[in-house]
């Protein structure tokens, strides 16, 4: 059963009525509701177009966080073959908020790394809702170093509200681990491409997304802080998250203007959760295109390209 967001309540009513009609028809074969149901479907499709035609930044945050949105494991299962997970940071533990391993993308050997939020209550708790601890970033460093050693392109899938801010994580060097992961992104001599598939939150996202090319799904968000956190700091009122979302310029469209995002990946109408297959195929095309752009570049050129990209961020689009 589809979970509807707050602003989708009118849509929920129409689609609910259409489903009720079909349920009645299934219970009573003599009933003919095809015409009425089709009319409701058409009305729902029109309303969906209107709702998603011009989403506000806050509504995009809601869509990016939708519980039914495809997560990292869903993309790994569909996009890659021969995925072999690699666990642990060889120092403290294995962080289940970060998954990574060797795989093939279009028959090309690659290293894939990403945040995993989980899909139900049990897995969300196990995965710490996609908020990585230091050992998660140290695992990523280990895997990126391995990829550099064997000349494997690195593909990262970003979906996190941010790095875990708990006492244990700070005691084990959270900020240092994030910095080391970001440093490794900058210095490996292989193609590195990233896709923001949901939320890209703070340094926890930057640690995986300091890449040659960064793509964002159309309704994903990428920001230094959550709208709620920003509102709490600036206005001492987390309820001002809508104003904060506007000010943060966290949408794919704004970030492309600033040079943070290189490609925007079109989502199915109503968000990636409404047509997972189409969303996955769109991401496949974007990753293939980004790897193609970097094909043939040697290690020095890739490192220079990556560093220059981040030096240039914000130099355009500031007046927009």
URGICOR-V231155 format. One record per helix or strand. SS is the DSSP state (H for helix, E for strand). FROM is the first residue (numbers start at 1). LEN is the number of residues. If there is no record, write none. Layout:
BEGIN
ss	from	len
SS	FROM	LEN
SS	FROM	LEN
END
This chain:
BEGIN
ss	from	len
H	6	22
H	34	20
H	57	8
H	72	8
E	81	5
E	98	8
E	108	8
H	121	6
H	128	3
H	134	17
E	153	8
H	167	5
H	174	14
E	192	10
H	202	8
E	213	5
E	221	3
H	227	8
H	238	11
E	251	1
H	252	7
E	263	3
H	272	3
H	276	19
H	299	14
END
